[in-house]
Amino acid sequence: MKAAILEQINAPLTVGEVGLTDLKAGQVLVKILVSGICGSQLQEIAGNKGNAKFLPHLMGHEGCGIVEDIGEGITRVKKGDKVVMHWRKGEGLEADFPSYIFKGKTIKSGKVTTFSEYSIVSENRITSVPQDTPNELCALLGCSLSTALGTINNEARVKPGESVMIVGAGGLGVNLIKAAKIAGASPIISVDIHEHKREPTLALGADLYINAAVENIAEVLQKELNIKNVQSIVDTSGAKQSLEATIPLLTGGGRYILVGQPKPGETIELKNAYHLFDGEGKTIKATQGGGFLPSVDIPKYLKLYKSGALNIEGVITHHVTLDEINDAIDLVRKGLAGRILIDISS
Ligand SMILES: [Zn+2]
């Protein structure tokens, strides 16, 4: 089968032939329909996830697929099921790391991967959904959409009428704007560094877009909304400059949530950090996937989708094939995309 493999740190992925191995207890073979590309994979390519010692390895952690075969002990899914593939642990067995054959050698890989035609995954990294679940929605529920909803609701605890700023309008940022809208946030401020993101983020539901490459965020907030501070800020960039500029904009008692990871070894400076004690005191918190619990949250979000309260319109900006993956990763790296989906089979 075809797969995109990380062979070297800071190098393009190799799209090549990979062999499958027999399923072990707790493992499921999934035929992948669609996969998302997450910022987290950029971190892996840069070797920032402690993964350099496991090369070569398969990639991807957000997908939608069909169960092709099951190993011993599997009770939560059956052949033919449509499943969300997620990196957060759900219910079911936690299996060993799967093995694949690449260039004649056995390689190990993560317990869920999605940049390939088939994947061997642990039962607890997939959740069955109804067959009529759209493939795109099914994939986004694996990471970006679920992380966004969890971040806004569980971590930032946004209440209707509260102001929210989303820093970064990439694959996660666009989902966060949707999630903030569903939570009734107002106003929703989107910040990025590209002018071409203005129209799409406003169309997604942001009330104001600030191009931080050319505009001063504090000045625009004052001028356009007559506010100095924001009640919740979610940063998806992890960039030093962005964190230093936006943490001081948090209101007293506000919640600042880091979803994007700063580079290992990076120092963030806060001028006059005394402001952290404003009001009831400010919270700065790093989140792991918004506290997303696949077995609980996926059925809940599907209901929300069916009710019409949740839609994914405008979130997906590009569809690519597995052969085009390196170009797609470049778009994510340059901040030029919303969510990109890889169409693998149908
Ligand atoms: Zn992700």
Boltz pocket constraint, residues with backbone or C-beta under 6 A from the ligand:
constraints:
  - pocket:
      binder: B
      contacts: [[A, 38], [A, 39], [A, 40], [A, 61], [A, 62], [A, 143], [A, 144]]
      max_distance: 6.0
